[in-house]
Each structure stands twice: as structure tokens, then as C-alpha cells.
Amino acid sequence: MLKTSIILFSIVFFVFCGLANGAVLFVDDFENDVVDDEPSNWEHLEFAGGDSAITIAEDPDDPQGKVAMTIGIGLYIPVAAGRDNWSDYVWEFDWMWENDNYVGTVYRVEGDEAHYHGSRRTGGMEMHIYTRSGGAWANIAAGQFPNESGVWYKHRLVIMGDRHEIYLKERDDETPFENLKPVVEADDDTFKRGPVGMMGITSGVSYFDNMVVVETLDDLSKMQAVDRVGKLTMTWGQIKD
């Protein structure tokens, strides 16, 4: 028992050292939030194309858990130190859409009207990457990933320099992302830095959970190693506050 405790302490120590050095940029699993309230660790940006609230809801697959839910167009970014200077990072989270509609994410958010947009399109097949600038969308990449409503998927964005890669798989698929090809990829340097964000699109309902933003894939591997020992995402969220 003592040996196990020492090993766990050592792993946590090194991860927390990474957190202090900025390698772990943001973590949130929404478990400390209140159902029907807005997520407490996120800032609501007014978006010209629509301004709906993102709220906390019960996990559709587990009423004991909490998730962030989007209905309509709403844009939220993390409340985190240094977020405006985030440039290269890896973003993982769990994602579900309730119906066949447009749902999306944003990243390198330089403003409410200046960011990249990762979008799941209708039809259960296509994923796109857009830029949002000057009130207009521009499609810079498209890819295919067969998907269904009401299924939890795991999402990974790797953005390094002008290279964009988005990966998706079912949440219970144990295949490492490193063994998969990007669903959609692009080379574009329109936006240089800024945080990730949750975004609702039109009337589509989507759910987000288990947010992790780190600087490198190595940082993510260290966090996942700790998570296999014991679920510590809630602890990380409390420490960053």
C-alpha cells in the first residue's frame, strides 16, 4: 500500500510540475458545476451570428455525471491564465450530438469574429474546418468520418504552427489516435494564437465533456497515465482555480 501511494504521489507530482510550467493549459469535466447554470470555468463571448447560452446538463448516458450542452449558436472560451497566447496545443474532449445537425468547435480564438471553426456537418459523414473573419465563413478543409447521433465520440485537435489535424473515434474505441489518420487536416496560418472554445450551431444539440488542453502530445500522455491510476481531472480543475 505504501509503495502504491509513493508511485501515485510521484506521478501526480510530475504532472503538477507540468501544470505549473504551463504544459497543462486547461482541464474541466464540469462535475463541480450546477445543472442549468452556465459552465463556471468558461467565458461567454457575444457572437454576431447568434448568442445562445451553453448550460450544464446531466450526461445523457449517465444521470450521475454532468456535461456542457449547446442549443443554438453560442461561443464560450476557457477562463485560464495566458489563454490569449496559446498557439500550439493538443485538445481532447468527449463529444455527442443529439440530432443530425450542425455542431462545432472553435480554436485559436482571437476574437468573437476571428477564429478557426471545426464543424460536424449534417448527413453523418463530413467534418470541415472553416475560418471566421469579418462576419464570413471560409471553408479551408473537409474530410469524412461516418458518425451517428446519440453516440459519444472522442475528439482530438492537434494544432502546431500552420498544421491542423482533427481526429475522431468512438469513445470506447481503445485504438490510440497515433494509429489513426486525421479525419480532416489543413495547412493555414490565418490565426496565430488564442484559446479553444465550445460553440453551438443552429438548432443542433451537442454535449461536451472531459476537456483537456495541453501543449504537446507528451504532456497528454503523462496526464492519461495518471488518469489510469485514478480519475484526477476534477482535482486538476480545482487546482487551476
C-alpha positions in Angstrom: 0.0 0.0 0.0 2.8 2.4 0.9 4.6 1.6 -2.4 1.4 2.3 -4.4 0.9 5.6 -2.6 4.5 6.6 -3.3 4.1 5.8 -7.0 0.9 7.7 -7.3 2.4 10.7 -5.5 5.4 10.7 -7.9 3.1 10.7 -11.0 0.9 13.4 -9.6 4.0 15.5 -8.6 5.4 15.4 -12.2 2.1 16.2 -13.8 1.5 19.1 -11.4 5.0 20.3 -12.2 4.0 20.4 -15.8 0.9 22.3 -14.8 2.9 24.9 -13.0 5.2 25.2 -16.1 2.2 25.7 -18.4 2.4 22.3 -20.1 -1.2 21.6 -19.0 -3.2 24.6 -20.1 -6.8 23.7 -19.1 -8.8 20.8 -17.7 -12.6 20.7 -17.0 -15.1 17.8 -16.5 -18.0 20.1 -15.4 -18.6 17.9 -12.3 -18.4 20.9 -10.0 -20.9 22.9 -12.0 -24.7 23.3 -11.4 -27.3 21.8 -13.8 -29.0 24.6 -15.9 -26.3 27.1 -15.0 -23.6 28.3 -17.4 -20.2 26.5 -17.1 -18.3 28.2 -14.3 -14.9 27.9 -15.9 -15.9 29.4 -19.2 -16.5 32.9 -20.6 -19.4 33.7 -22.8 -18.4 35.7 -25.9 -21.1 37.6 -27.8 -21.1 36.2 -31.3 -22.8 38.2 -34.1 -24.2 35.1 -35.8 -26.1 34.2 -32.6 -25.8 34.4 -28.9 -27.3 31.4 -27.2 -26.2 30.2 -23.7 -24.3 27.0 -23.1 -25.5 25.3 -20.0 -24.7 22.4 -17.7 -26.9 19.2 -18.1 -27.0 15.7 -16.9 -24.9 13.3 -19.0 -27.5 11.6 -21.4 -25.8 8.3 -20.8 -25.2 8.7 -17.1 -27.5 10.9 -15.0 -24.9 11.0 -12.2 -22.5 12.9 -14.4 -22.5 16.4 -15.8 -21.7 17.8 -19.2 -21.9 21.1 -21.1 -24.9 21.3 -23.5 -25.2 23.6 -26.5 -28.5 24.6 -28.1 -28.4 27.2 -30.8 -25.3 29.4 -31.6 -23.2 30.2 -28.6 -19.5 30.8 -28.2 -17.6 30.1 -24.9 -13.8 30.0 -24.2 -12.0 28.8 -21.1 -11.2 31.1 -18.1 -7.5 30.4 -18.0 -4.3 32.4 -17.4 -2.4 33.2 -20.6 -5.1 31.8 -22.9 -4.7 34.6 -25.5 -1.1 33.4 -26.1 -1.9 29.8 -26.6 -0.6 28.9 -30.0 0.5 25.3 -30.4 -1.6 22.7 -28.4 -3.5 19.5 -28.3 -7.1 19.5 -27.4 -9.1 16.4 -26.4 -12.7 16.0 -25.2 -15.7 13.8 -25.4 -18.4 14.9 -27.9 -22.0 13.9 -28.7 -24.7 15.3 -30.9 -28.4 14.6 -30.2 -29.7 15.0 -33.7 -28.4 15.3 -37.2 -27.5 18.9 -37.3 -24.5 21.2 -37.5 -22.4 21.2 -34.3 -19.0 22.7 -33.9 -15.9 23.9 -32.0 -13.6 26.9 -32.3 -9.9 27.3 -31.7 -7.2 29.9 -31.9 -9.9 32.3 -30.9 -8.5 35.8 -31.4 -12.0 37.3 -31.0 -15.7 36.6 -31.3 -15.4 37.1 -35.1 -11.8 35.8 -35.6 -11.1 32.1 -35.1 -11.0 28.6 -36.7 -14.1 26.5 -36.6 -14.2 22.7 -36.6 -17.7 21.7 -37.8 -19.6 18.4 -37.9 -21.9 18.7 -40.9 -25.3 17.1 -41.5 -25.6 13.7 -43.1 -23.5 11.8 -40.7 -20.3 11.8 -42.8 -18.4 15.2 -43.2 -16.2 17.2 -41.0 -15.0 20.6 -42.1 -12.6 23.3 -41.0 -13.5 27.0 -41.5 -12.1 30.4 -40.8 -14.4 33.1 -39.4 -13.3 36.6 -40.3 -15.1 39.8 -40.9 -18.5 38.1 -40.4 -17.9 35.5 -43.1 -17.1 31.8 -43.1 -14.4 30.3 -45.4 -14.0 26.6 -45.8 -10.4 25.6 -45.8 -10.6 21.8 -45.5 -13.0 18.8 -45.5 -12.9 15.2 -44.5 -15.1 12.2 -43.9 -15.9 10.3 -40.7 -19.1 8.1 -40.5 -20.9 9.1 -37.4 -24.3 8.8 -35.6 -26.4 10.9 -33.3 -26.6 9.9 -29.7 -23.1 8.3 -29.6 -20.2 9.6 -27.5 -17.1 10.3 -29.6 -13.6 11.3 -28.5 -12.1 14.3 -30.4 -8.5 15.3 -30.7 -7.2 18.5 -32.3 -3.5 18.9 -32.9 -2.6 22.4 -33.9 1.1 23.1 -34.4 2.3 26.1 -36.5 0.1 26.2 -39.6 -0.7 22.5 -39.4 -4.2 21.4 -38.3 -5.2 17.8 -37.6 -8.6 16.7 -36.2 -9.1 13.1 -35.1 -12.3 11.3 -34.1 -13.2 7.9 -32.8 -15.9 6.3 -30.7 -15.2 7.0 -27.0 -15.0 3.3 -26.2 -12.6 2.6 -29.1 -9.3 1.8 -27.5 -7.3 2.4 -30.7 -4.6 5.0 -30.0 -5.1 8.2 -32.0 -1.5 7.8 -33.1 -2.6 4.7 -35.1 -5.4 6.7 -36.8 -5.3 9.1 -39.7 -6.7 12.6 -39.3 -10.4 12.9 -40.2 -9.7 16.4 -41.6 -6.4 18.3 -41.9 -5.2 21.6 -43.2 -2.3 24.0 -43.5 -3.3 27.5 -42.8 -1.9 30.4 -40.7 -4.8 32.9 -40.7 -4.9 32.9 -36.9 -1.7 32.6 -34.9 -2.9 32.1 -31.3 -5.8 32.0 -28.9 -7.8 29.5 -26.8 -10.1 26.7 -27.8 -13.9 27.1 -27.4 -17.2 25.3 -27.3 -19.7 26.5 -29.9 -23.3 25.6 -30.6 -24.5 25.8 -34.2 -28.1 26.5 -35.4 -30.7 24.3 -33.6 -28.3 21.4 -33.1 -27.9 20.0 -29.6 -24.5 18.8 -28.6 -22.7 17.8 -25.5 -19.1 18.3 -24.3 -17.2 16.5 -21.5 -13.7 15.8 -20.2 -11.9 18.8 -21.6 -8.1 18.7 -21.7 -5.8 21.2 -23.4 -2.0 20.6 -23.3 1.0 21.9 -25.1 2.3 18.6 -26.5 1.3 15.0 -27.0 3.8 14.1 -24.4 2.0 16.2 -21.8 -1.2 14.4 -22.8 0.4 11.0 -22.3 1.5 12.0 -18.8 -2.0 13.0 -17.9 -3.5 9.9 -19.2 -1.1 7.8 -17.2 -2.3 9.5 -14.0 -5.9 9.1 -15.1 -5.5 5.3 -15.4 -4.3 5.3 -11.8 -7.3 7.2 -10.6 -9.7 9.8 -12.0 -8.0 13.1 -11.2 -9.5 15.5 -13.7 -11.7 17.1 -11.0 -8.6 17.6 -8.8 -6.7 19.3 -11.7 -9.7 21.6 -12.3 -9.8 22.6 -8.6 -6.0 23.2 -8.5 -6.0 25.5 -11.6 -8.7 27.7 -9.8 
